[in-house]
Amino acid sequence: MKRKDRFSVFLEEEYLFSLSRYTYRKLGEPKTVQRESVEAFRKECEFPEQYNYCLELLSRRGYSSKELRDKLAQRNVSSQTADEVLARLQEEKLVSDEEFLRSFVRSRQLYHKQGFYKIRQDLARKGIALSEEEYDKEEEQKTLKELVKKLISQNVERQKIIRRLLTKGFRYGDVVSALQEVCQTTEEPEYEEFHDYES
C-alpha cells in the first residue's frame, strides 16, 4: 500500500529508501544524487527524517527522553543523530522529562488510582527517577481511603483488600492505616484488628 506522505528515492532504477514529506520539504528542490554520494545523501536526510518521526510519536502522547532514544535505536539511528534530535526537541520544549514526570504522576494518581511504588517503578522503566518530594502524598492518602471504602462496600475480605492495594503500588503501612481509619468511621468491627499483618 502506497503512502501519500512518503516519497521513494531511486538511483537509476534501484530503490534506495523513502523520505517523509517533511524531509522532502526540508531538502528543498529535488536534487540529483550520484552513486558515490548516496551515503552522504542518506545522512543528510537522517536528522529531518528522525525528527519528524519523533514529532509523529509526540502528537499521540508524551514520551520521556529515554523512550524516544529507545524508539530511535530500534530504527538503527546513530547515537549522534539521536542526540541531535533530542537536543532540538528539548530546545523547542517539545520534550521535557520534568514535565513528563509531573503529568505521568498526576495521571496515574487521579485516573489509574496507583500508589507510589507502582508509579516509581513504571517511571524508572522510562528512565526517570521519582523522589518522595516530587510525589503528592496527600492525594495518595485520599485515593487510598476511597479505594478502601469501595472494596469494603463490595464485601471484599481484608486480606484481599491489602493484596490488591499492594499490587497497585501502595505502601503496606499506609494501606493498614487507611483500613483502620475507614473502619473506625464506618464502624465495621471485622476490619478493626490488623496486628496479624507484618510488613
C-alpha positions in Angstrom: 0.0 0.0 0.0 1.5 3.3 -1.1 1.6 6.1 1.4 0.9 9.6 0.1 3.0 11.2 2.8 6.2 9.5 1.7 8.5 9.7 -1.4 10.7 6.9 -2.7 14.3 7.6 -3.6 15.8 5.7 -6.6 19.2 5.6 -8.1 18.7 4.8 -11.7 16.0 2.1 -11.3 17.2 0.8 -8.0 15.1 1.6 -4.9 17.2 3.1 -2.1 14.9 4.3 0.7 11.9 6.5 1.3 11.5 10.0 2.7 8.7 11.7 4.6 7.0 14.7 3.1 8.6 16.7 5.9 12.1 15.7 4.9 11.4 16.3 1.3 10.4 19.8 2.0 13.4 20.4 4.2 15.7 19.3 1.4 14.3 22.0 -0.9 14.5 21.5 -4.6 14.8 17.9 -5.9 18.5 17.0 -6.4 20.4 14.6 -8.5 22.4 12.1 -6.4 25.5 10.3 -7.8 26.1 6.7 -6.8 29.3 7.7 -4.8 27.3 10.3 -2.8 24.4 8.1 -1.8 25.6 7.6 1.8 26.2 11.3 2.2 22.7 12.0 1.0 21.2 9.4 3.3 23.0 11.0 6.3 21.7 14.4 5.2 18.2 13.0 5.3 18.6 11.3 8.6 18.1 14.2 11.0 14.9 15.7 9.5 13.5 12.2 8.9 14.0 11.1 12.6 13.0 14.5 13.9 9.7 14.2 12.0 9.3 10.6 13.3 9.6 11.8 16.9 7.1 14.6 16.2 4.6 12.0 14.9 5.1 10.0 18.2 4.7 13.1 20.3 1.5 14.0 18.5 -0.1 10.9 20.0 1.2 11.0 23.6 4.0 12.3 25.8 7.3 10.5 25.8 10.4 10.6 28.0 13.8 11.2 26.6 14.7 7.6 27.2 11.6 6.3 25.4 12.4 8.4 22.3 16.0 7.4 22.3 14.9 3.7 22.5 12.5 4.2 19.6 15.3 5.8 17.5 17.7 2.9 18.4 15.1 0.4 17.2 15.3 2.2 13.8 19.1 1.8 13.9 19.6 5.6 14.1 23.1 6.7 15.0 23.7 7.9 18.6 24.9 11.2 17.2 21.7 11.8 15.3 19.6 10.7 18.3 21.5 13.2 20.5 20.9 16.0 17.9 17.2 15.1 17.5 16.6 15.0 21.3 18.5 18.2 21.8 16.4 20.0 19.2 13.1 18.7 20.8 14.2 19.8 24.2 15.3 23.2 23.0 11.9 23.6 21.4 10.3 22.4 24.7 8.6 19.5 23.0 10.3 17.1 25.3 10.8 17.7 29.0 11.4 14.8 31.5 10.4 17.2 34.3 7.1 17.9 32.7 6.6 14.3 31.7 7.1 13.2 35.3 4.6 15.7 36.7 2.0 14.7 34.1 2.6 11.0 34.5 2.3 11.1 38.3 -0.8 13.1 38.2 -2.4 10.8 35.6 -1.5 7.6 37.5 -2.8 9.0 40.8 -6.0 10.5 39.5 -7.1 8.2 36.8 -5.3 4.9 37.4 -5.5 5.1 41.2 -2.0 3.8 41.7 0.4 4.2 44.6 4.0 5.5 44.9 5.8 2.2 44.4 4.0 1.3 41.2 4.3 4.8 39.7 8.0 4.9 40.7 8.6 1.5 39.1 6.9 2.5 35.8 8.8 5.8 35.6 12.1 4.0 36.2 11.4 2.0 33.1 11.1 5.3 31.2 14.4 6.5 32.5 13.0 8.9 35.1 13.6 8.7 38.9 10.8 9.7 41.2 11.6 11.1 44.7 9.2 11.5 47.7 9.5 15.3 47.3 8.1 15.1 43.7 5.1 13.0 44.8 1.7 14.1 46.1 1.4 12.1 49.3 -1.8 13.9 50.3 -3.5 12.9 47.0 -2.4 9.3 47.6 -3.9 9.2 51.1 -7.2 10.5 49.7 -7.2 7.9 46.9 -6.3 5.1 49.2 -9.3 5.8 51.5 -11.6 6.0 48.5 -10.4 2.6 47.3 -10.7 1.0 50.8 -14.3 2.3 51.2 -15.2 0.9 47.8 -13.7 -2.5 48.5 -15.3 -2.7 51.9 -18.7 -1.8 50.4 -18.2 -4.7 48.0 -17.6 -7.1 50.9 -14.0 -7.8 49.9 -12.1 -9.7 52.6 -9.4 -7.6 54.4 -6.6 -9.9 53.2 -7.7 -9.4 49.6 -8.0 -5.6 50.1 -4.5 -5.5 51.3 -3.2 -7.6 48.5 -5.0 -5.6 45.8 -3.8 -2.3 47.1 -0.2 -3.5 47.5 -0.4 -4.7 43.9 -1.4 -1.1 42.9 1.7 0.2 44.5 0.5 1.5 47.8 2.7 1.0 50.9 1.8 -1.6 53.4 1.7 0.7 56.4 -0.5 3.2 54.5 -2.9 0.5 53.5 -3.3 -0.7 57.1 -3.7 2.8 58.4 -6.4 3.6 55.8 -8.2 0.4 56.7 -8.2 1.2 60.4 -9.3 4.8 59.8 -12.1 3.9 57.4 -13.4 1.1 59.6 -13.5 3.4 62.7 -15.7 5.8 60.9 -17.9 3.2 59.3 -17.9 1.0 62.5 -17.1 -2.2 60.8 -15.8 -4.4 63.7 -14.5 -7.2 61.5 -11.9 -4.8 60.0 -10.7 -3.3 63.2 -7.7 -5.5 64.1 -4.7 -5.7 61.8 -1.9 -6.7 64.2 -1.6 -10.1 62.4 -0.2 -8.5 59.3 3.5 -7.8 59.2 5.2 -5.7 56.6 
